[in-house]
């Protein structure tokens, strides 16, 4: 959500629309695709103390609730603010919100892969 918030700090700029090369549908399809695996950029990797599972879940649920409330109520011009994404290039802020849901799906699939591994504790 940080990228979304940061993108809204500058004025809307409709002239950048032509820089967006990925469609909403492609972004939603490609983001959770686990056929290509890679580490998150250093700046996005978790740092600091590790919380227990219950605390991590609570933190996630609180952040998700704020994001959902923003998405439901915003009047911001999301199609004319832009984010530079390392894989997709320029995306608009609306697509940034779409990515949040698709990224969560990617991590859910990742967890399912780990749990399906024969070495995962039963």
Order of alpha helices (4+ residues) and beta strands (2+ residues): alpha-alpha-alpha-beta-beta-alpha
